[in-house]
């Protein structure tokens, strides 16, 4: 009985995948074909969301799908759009320049960035001019960090000036801010 117990313990510690491959080679049978799939569950604010499809071929796709479902639900439940939009924009400042650029492309307007290094230390400040209005961002460590901060200032200003439009926006499944900005002119 002790020998059986030791044998089971040894088998649990072995690499079963390698053992299966070796066994198939000894029998001259084709090696096993693995169908590895992923599913994802994400928890936000006490609620759990599981990816819509049963499985995905990679982890990232499963995570993106679960996040999409969570975001879609949360946006439909959102009762204070301006507050939550501002919070979401401020949480991911790195995307602000991309969002603003997509908005500018849609309305066929120009946006000019100007970045300067502040004399005291290694700090950069960007400003941008959009439709004749100048928006100045906070200080960044470099130009790449400063420009999105200027875009953030512009987006927050646009959100503040168009509150009445924001209250009537239907929330899309993804890319919230891009659609919000586009709704200003639709």
VEXDO-623968 format. One line per 5 residues: number of its first residue (from 1); their letters; for each residue x, y, z of N, C-alpha, C. Coordinates in Angstrom, 1 decimal, decimal comma. Layout:
residues N
NUM) a) X Y Z X Y Z X Y Z | ... .
END
This chain:
residues 186
1) xxxxx) 0,8 -1,2 0,0 0,0 0,0 0,0 0,9 1,3 0,0 | 1,9 1,2 0,8 2,9 2,4 0,8 3,5 2,6 -0,6 | 3,8 1,5 -1,2 4,4 1,6 -2,6 3,5 2,2 -3,6 | 2,2 1,9 -3,5 1,2 2,5 -4,4 1,0 4,0 -4,1 | 1,0 4,3 -2,8 0,9 5,7 -2,4 2,1 6,5 -3,0 .
6) xxxxx) 3,3 6,0 -2,9 4,5 6,6 -3,4 4,5 6,8 -4,9 | 4,0 5,7 -5,6 3,8 5,7 -7,0 2,9 6,8 -7,5 | 1,8 7,0 -6,8 0,8 8,0 -7,1 1,4 9,4 -6,9 | 2,1 9,6 -5,8 2,8 10,8 -5,4 3,8 11,2 -6,5 | 4,6 10,2 -7,0 5,6 10,5 -8,0 4,9 10,9 -9,3 .
11) xxxxx) 3,8 10,2 -9,6 3,1 10,5 -10,9 2,5 11,9 -10,8 | 2,1 12,4 -9,7 1,5 13,7 -9,6 2,5 14,8 -9,8 | 3,8 14,5 -9,5 4,9 15,5 -9,6 5,5 15,4 -11,0 | 5,2 14,5 -11,9 5,8 14,4 -13,2 5,1 15,4 -14,2 | 5,8 15,6 -15,2 5,3 16,4 -16,3 4,4 15,5 -17,2 .
16) xxxxx) 3,1 15,6 -17,0 2,2 14,7 -17,8 2,3 14,9 -19,3 | 2,5 16,2 -19,7 2,5 16,5 -21,1 3,7 15,8 -21,7 | 4,9 15,9 -21,1 6,1 15,2 -21,6 5,9 13,7 -21,6 | 5,3 13,2 -20,6 5,1 11,8 -20,5 4,2 11,3 -21,6 | 3,1 12,0 -21,9 2,2 11,6 -22,9 2,9 11,6 -24,3 .
21) xxxxx) 3,7 12,7 -24,5 4,5 12,7 -25,8 5,4 11,5 -25,9 | 6,1 11,2 -24,8 7,0 10,0 -24,8 6,3 8,7 -25,1 | 5,1 8,6 -24,4 4,3 7,4 -24,6 3,9 7,2 -26,1 | 3,4 8,3 -26,6 3,0 8,3 -28,1 4,1 7,9 -29,0 | 5,3 8,4 -28,7 6,5 8,1 -29,5 6,8 6,7 -29,4 .
26) xxxxx) 6,7 6,1 -28,3 7,0 4,7 -28,1 6,0 3,8 -28,8 | 4,8 4,2 -28,9 3,8 3,5 -29,6 3,7 3,8 -31,1 | 4,6 4,7 -31,6 4,6 5,1 -33,0 3,2 5,7 -33,4 | 2,6 6,4 -32,5 1,4 7,1 -32,8 1,6 8,6 -33,0 | 0,8 9,3 -33,7 1,0 10,8 -33,8 1,0 11,4 -32,4 .
31) xxxxx) 1,8 12,5 -32,3 1,8 13,2 -31,0 0,4 13,9 -30,8 | 0,1 14,1 -29,6 -1,2 14,7 -29,2 -1,3 16,1 -29,8 | -2,5 16,5 -30,2 -2,8 17,8 -30,6 -3,6 18,5 -29,5 | -3,1 19,6 -29,0 -3,8 20,3 -28,0 -4,6 21,5 -28,5 | -5,8 21,6 -28,0 -6,7 22,7 -28,3 -6,8 23,5 -27,1 .
36) xxxxx) -5,9 24,4 -26,9 -5,9 25,3 -25,7 -6,8 26,5 -26,0 | -7,7 26,7 -25,0 -8,7 27,8 -25,2 -8,7 28,5 -23,8 | -9,2 29,8 -23,9 -9,2 30,6 -22,8 -10,6 31,2 -22,6 | -11,0 31,4 -21,3 -12,2 32,1 -21,0 -11,8 33,1 -19,9 | -12,6 34,1 -19,7 -12,2 35,1 -18,7 -13,4 35,5 -17,9 .
41) xxxxx) -13,2 35,8 -16,6 -14,2 36,4 -15,8 -13,5 37,6 -15,1 | -14,2 38,8 -15,2 -13,7 40,0 -14,6 -14,7 40,5 -13,5 | -14,2 40,9 -12,4 -15,0 41,4 -11,3 -14,8 42,9 -11,2 | -15,9 43,7 -11,2 -15,8 45,1 -11,1 -17,0 45,6 -10,2 | -16,6 46,3 -9,1 -17,6 46,8 -8,2 -18,6 45,8 -7,6 .
46) xxxxx) -18,1 44,6 -7,4 -18,9 43,5 -6,8 -19,7 42,7 -7,8 | -19,6 43,1 -9,1 -20,3 42,4 -10,1 -19,3 41,6 -10,9 | -19,7 40,4 -11,4 -18,8 39,5 -12,2 -19,3 39,4 -13,6 | -18,4 39,5 -14,6 -18,7 39,4 -16,0 -17,9 38,3 -16,6 | -18,5 37,4 -17,4 -17,7 36,3 -18,0 -17,8 36,5 -19,5 .
51) xxxxx) -16,7 36,2 -20,2 -16,6 36,4 -21,6 -17,8 35,8 -22,3 | -18,3 36,4 -23,4 -19,5 36,0 -24,0 -19,4 34,7 -24,7 | -18,3 34,5 -25,4 -18,1 33,3 -26,1 -17,6 32,2 -25,1 | -17,8 31,0 -25,4 -17,4 30,0 -24,4 -15,9 30,0 -24,2 | -15,1 30,1 -25,3 -13,7 30,1 -25,2 -13,1 30,9 -26,3 .
56) xxxxx) -11,8 31,3 -26,1 -11,0 32,1 -27,1 -9,7 31,4 -27,3 | -9,1 31,7 -28,4 -7,8 31,0 -28,7 -6,6 31,7 -28,0 | -6,8 32,9 -27,4 -5,7 33,5 -26,7 -6,3 34,2 -25,5 | -5,4 34,4 -24,5 -5,8 35,1 -23,2 -6,3 36,5 -23,4 | -5,6 37,3 -24,3 -5,9 38,7 -24,4 -7,3 38,8 -25,0 .
61) xxxxx) -7,7 38,0 -26,0 -9,1 38,1 -26,5 -10,1 37,8 -25,5 | -9,9 36,8 -24,7 -10,9 36,5 -23,6 -11,0 37,6 -22,6 | -9,9 38,2 -22,2 -9,9 39,4 -21,3 -10,6 40,6 -21,9 | -10,3 40,8 -23,2 -10,9 42,0 -23,9 -12,4 41,8 -24,0 | -12,9 40,6 -24,2 -14,3 40,4 -24,4 -15,0 40,5 -23,0 .
66) xxxxx) -14,4 40,0 -22,0 -15,0 40,2 -20,6 -15,0 41,6 -20,2 | -14,0 42,4 -20,5 -13,9 43,8 -20,2 -15,0 44,6 -21,0 | -15,2 44,2 -22,3 -16,2 44,8 -23,1 -17,6 44,6 -22,5 | -17,9 43,4 -22,0 -19,2 43,2 -21,4 -19,3 44,0 -20,1 | -18,3 44,0 -19,3 -18,3 44,8 -18,1 -18,5 46,3 -18,4 .
71) xxxxx) -17,8 46,8 -19,3 -17,9 48,2 -19,6 -19,3 48,5 -20,2 | -19,8 47,7 -21,1 -21,1 47,9 -21,6 -22,2 48,0 -20,5 | -22,1 47,0 -19,6 -23,1 47,0 -18,5 -22,9 48,3 -17,6 | -21,7 48,6 -17,2 -21,4 49,7 -16,4 -21,9 51,0 -17,0 | -21,7 51,2 -18,3 -22,1 52,4 -19,0 -23,6 52,5 -19,0 .
76) xxxxx) -24,3 51,4 -19,2 -25,7 51,4 -19,2 -26,3 51,8 -17,8 | -25,6 51,4 -16,7 -26,0 51,7 -15,4 -25,6 53,1 -14,9 | -24,7 53,7 -15,6 -24,2 55,0 -15,2 -25,3 56,1 -15,1 | -25,4 56,7 -14,0 -26,5 57,7 -13,8 -25,9 59,1 -13,8 | -24,6 59,3 -13,7 -24,0 60,6 -13,7 -22,9 60,7 -14,7 .
81) xxxxx) -23,3 60,9 -16,0 -22,4 60,8 -17,1 -21,2 61,7 -17,0 | -21,4 62,9 -16,7 -20,3 63,9 -16,7 -19,2 63,5 -15,7 | -19,7 63,2 -14,5 -18,7 62,8 -13,4 -17,9 61,6 -13,8 | -18,6 60,6 -14,3 -18,0 59,3 -14,6 -17,1 59,5 -15,9 | -17,5 60,2 -16,8 -16,7 60,5 -18,0 -15,4 61,1 -17,6 .
86) xxxxx) -15,5 62,1 -16,8 -14,3 62,8 -16,3 -13,3 61,9 -15,6 | -13,9 61,1 -14,7 -13,1 60,1 -14,0 -12,4 59,1 -14,9 | -13,1 58,6 -15,9 -12,5 57,6 -16,8 -11,4 58,3 -17,7 | -11,7 59,5 -18,1 -10,7 60,2 -18,9 -9,4 60,4 -18,1 | -9,6 60,8 -16,9 -8,4 61,1 -16,0 -7,7 59,9 -15,6 .
91) xxxxx) -8,3 58,7 -15,6 -7,7 57,5 -15,2 -6,7 57,0 -16,3 | -7,0 57,3 -17,5 -6,1 56,8 -18,6 -5,7 58,0 -19,4 | -4,8 58,8 -18,9 -4,4 60,1 -19,6 -3,6 59,8 -20,9 | -3,0 58,6 -21,0 -2,1 58,3 -22,1 -2,9 58,2 -23,4 | -4,2 58,0 -23,4 -5,0 57,8 -24,6 -5,6 59,1 -25,0 .
96) xxxxx) -5,5 60,2 -24,3 -6,2 61,4 -24,6 -5,8 62,0 -25,9 | -4,5 61,9 -26,3 -4,1 62,5 -27,5 -4,7 61,7 -28,7 | -4,7 60,4 -28,6 -5,3 59,6 -29,6 -6,8 59,9 -29,8 | -7,5 60,0 -28,7 -8,9 60,3 -28,7 -9,2 61,7 -29,3 | -8,4 62,7 -28,9 -8,6 64,0 -29,5 -8,3 64,0 -31,0 .
101) xxxxx) -7,2 63,3 -31,4 -6,9 63,2 -32,8 -8,0 62,6 -33,6 | -8,6 61,6 -33,1 -9,7 60,9 -33,8 -10,9 61,9 -34,0 | -11,2 62,7 -32,9 -12,2 63,7 -32,9 -11,9 64,8 -34,0 | -10,7 65,2 -34,0 -10,2 66,2 -34,9 -10,3 65,7 -36,4 | -9,9 64,5 -36,6 -10,1 63,9 -38,0 -11,5 63,9 -38,4 .
106) xxxxx) -12,4 63,5 -37,5 -13,8 63,4 -37,8 -14,4 64,8 -38,2 | -14,0 65,8 -37,5 -14,6 67,1 -37,8 -13,8 67,9 -38,8 | -12,7 67,3 -39,3 -11,8 67,9 -40,2 -11,3 69,3 -39,8 | -10,7 69,3 -38,6 -10,2 70,5 -38,0 -8,7 70,3 -37,7 | -8,0 71,4 -37,6 -6,6 71,3 -37,3 -6,3 71,5 -35,8 .
111) xxxxx) -5,3 70,8 -35,3 -4,9 71,0 -33,9 -3,4 71,1 -33,9 | -2,9 72,1 -33,3 -1,4 72,4 -33,3 -0,9 72,3 -31,9 | 0,1 71,4 -31,7 0,7 71,2 -30,4 2,0 72,0 -30,3 | 2,2 72,6 -29,2 3,5 73,3 -29,0 4,0 72,8 -27,6 | 5,2 72,3 -27,6 5,8 71,8 -26,3 7,1 72,5 -26,0 .
116) xxxxx) 7,2 73,0 -24,8 8,4 73,7 -24,4 9,0 73,0 -23,1 | 10,3 73,1 -23,0 10,9 72,6 -21,8 11,0 73,8 -20,8 | 10,5 73,6 -19,6 10,6 74,6 -18,6 12,0 74,8 -18,1 | 12,4 76,0 -17,9 13,8 76,3 -17,6 14,3 75,5 -16,3 | 13,5 75,5 -15,3 13,9 74,8 -14,1 13,7 73,3 -14,2 .
121) xxxxx) 14,7 72,6 -14,4 14,6 71,1 -14,4 14,2 70,5 -15,7 | 14,0 69,3 -15,7 13,6 68,5 -16,9 12,1 68,3 -16,9 | 11,4 69,4 -17,1 9,9 69,3 -17,2 9,5 70,0 -18,5 | 8,5 69,3 -19,1 7,9 69,8 -20,4 6,5 70,2 -20,2 | 6,0 71,2 -20,9 4,6 71,7 -20,9 4,2 71,8 -22,3 .
126) xxxxx) 3,0 71,2 -22,6 2,4 71,3 -24,0 1,2 72,1 -23,9 | 0,9 72,8 -25,0 -0,3 73,4 -25,2 -0,8 73,1 -26,6 | -2,1 73,2 -26,8 -2,6 73,0 -28,2 -3,7 74,0 -28,5 | -3,8 74,3 -29,8 -4,8 75,2 -30,2 -5,8 74,4 -31,1 | -7,1 74,5 -30,7 -8,1 73,8 -31,4 -9,3 74,8 -31,6 .
131) xxxxx) -9,6 75,0 -32,8 -10,7 75,9 -33,2 -10,5 77,3 -32,6 | -9,3 77,7 -32,5 -9,0 79,1 -32,0 -8,8 79,2 -30,5 | -9,1 78,1 -29,8 -8,9 78,0 -28,3 -7,7 77,3 -28,0 | -6,9 77,9 -27,0 -5,7 77,3 -26,5 -5,9 76,6 -25,3 | -5,4 75,3 -25,2 -5,5 74,5 -24,0 -4,1 74,1 -23,6 .
136) xxxxx) -3,9 74,4 -22,3 -2,5 74,1 -21,7 -2,6 72,9 -20,8 | -1,7 72,0 -21,0 -1,7 70,8 -20,1 -0,8 71,0 -18,9 | -0,8 70,0 -18,0 0,0 70,0 -16,9 1,5 69,6 -17,3 | 2,4 69,7 -16,4 3,8 69,4 -16,7 4,0 67,9 -16,8 | 4,8 67,5 -17,8 5,2 66,1 -18,0 6,7 65,9 -17,9 .
141) xxxxx) 7,1 64,7 -17,8 8,6 64,4 -17,7 9,3 64,6 -19,0 | 8,5 64,4 -20,1 9,0 64,6 -21,5 7,9 65,0 -22,4 | 8,3 65,2 -23,7 7,3 65,6 -24,7 6,2 64,6 -24,8 | 6,6 63,3 -24,8 5,6 62,3 -25,1 4,6 62,2 -23,9 | 4,9 62,6 -22,7 4,0 62,7 -21,6 3,2 64,0 -21,6 .
146) xxxxx) 3,8 65,1 -22,0 3,2 66,4 -21,9 2,1 66,6 -22,9 | 2,2 66,1 -24,1 1,2 66,3 -25,2 -0,2 65,6 -24,8 | -0,2 64,4 -24,3 -1,5 63,9 -23,9 -2,1 64,7 -22,7 | -1,3 65,3 -21,9 -1,9 66,1 -20,8 -2,5 67,4 -21,4 | -2,0 67,9 -22,5 -2,7 69,0 -23,1 -4,0 68,6 -23,8 .
151) xxxxx) -3,9 67,4 -24,4 -5,2 66,8 -25,0 -6,2 66,6 -23,9 | -5,8 66,1 -22,7 -6,7 65,9 -21,6 -7,4 67,2 -21,2 | -6,6 68,3 -21,1 -7,2 69,6 -20,8 -8,2 70,0 -21,8 | -8,0 69,7 -23,1 -9,0 70,1 -24,1 -10,2 69,2 -24,0 | -10,0 67,9 -23,8 -11,2 67,0 -23,6 -12,0 67,4 -22,5 .
156) xxxxx) -11,4 67,7 -21,3 -12,2 68,1 -20,1 -12,9 69,3 -20,4 | -12,3 70,3 -21,1 -13,0 71,5 -21,4 -14,2 71,2 -22,3 | -14,0 70,4 -23,3 -15,1 70,0 -24,2 -16,3 69,4 -23,5 | -15,9 68,5 -22,6 -16,9 67,8 -21,8 -17,7 68,8 -21,0 | -17,0 69,8 -20,4 -17,7 70,8 -19,6 -18,6 71,8 -20,4 .
161) xxxxx) -18,2 72,1 -21,6 -19,0 73,0 -22,4 -20,2 72,4 -23,1 | -20,2 71,0 -23,2 -21,3 70,4 -23,9 -22,1 69,4 -23,0 | -22,3 69,8 -21,7 -22,9 69,0 -20,7 -24,3 68,6 -21,2 | -25,1 69,5 -21,8 -26,4 69,2 -22,2 -26,5 68,1 -23,3 | -25,4 68,0 -24,1 -25,4 67,0 -25,1 -25,0 65,6 -24,5 .
166) xxxxx) -24,1 65,7 -23,5 -23,6 64,5 -22,9 -24,8 63,7 -22,2 | -25,7 64,5 -21,7 -26,8 63,8 -21,0 -27,7 63,0 -21,9 | -27,7 63,3 -23,2 -28,6 62,5 -24,1 -27,8 61,5 -25,0 | -26,6 61,3 -24,7 -25,8 60,3 -25,5 -26,2 58,9 -25,1 | -26,4 58,1 -26,1 -26,5 56,6 -25,9 -25,1 56,1 -25,8 .
171) xxxxx) -24,9 55,3 -24,8 -23,5 54,8 -24,6 -23,2 53,6 -25,5 | -22,2 53,7 -26,3 -21,8 52,6 -27,2 -21,1 51,5 -26,4 | -20,8 50,4 -27,0 -20,2 49,3 -26,4 -18,7 49,6 -26,0 | -18,0 50,3 -26,8 -16,6 50,6 -26,6 -16,2 52,0 -27,0 | -15,0 52,3 -26,8 -14,4 53,6 -27,2 -15,3 54,7 -26,7 .
176) xxxxx) -15,7 54,8 -25,5 -16,6 55,7 -24,9 -16,3 57,1 -25,3 | -15,1 57,6 -25,0 -14,8 59,0 -25,2 -14,8 59,4 -26,6 | -14,4 58,6 -27,5 -14,3 58,9 -28,9 -15,8 59,2 -29,4 | -16,7 58,3 -29,0 -18,1 58,5 -29,4 -18,7 59,8 -28,7 | -18,3 60,0 -27,5 -18,8 61,2 -26,8 -18,3 62,4 -27,5 .
181) xxxxx) -17,1 62,5 -27,8 -16,6 63,7 -28,6 -17,2 63,8 -29,9 | -17,4 62,7 -30,6 -18,1 62,8 -31,9 -19,5 63,3 -31,8 | -20,2 63,0 -30,7 -21,5 63,4 -30,5 -21,7 64,9 -30,4 | -20,6 65,6 -30,1 -20,7 67,1 -30,0 -21,2 67,7 -31,3 | -20,8 67,1 -32,4 -21,1 67,7 -33,7 -22,2 67,0 -34,5 .
186) x) -22,6 65,9 -34,1 -23,6 65,1 -34,8 -25,0 65,7 -34,7 .
END
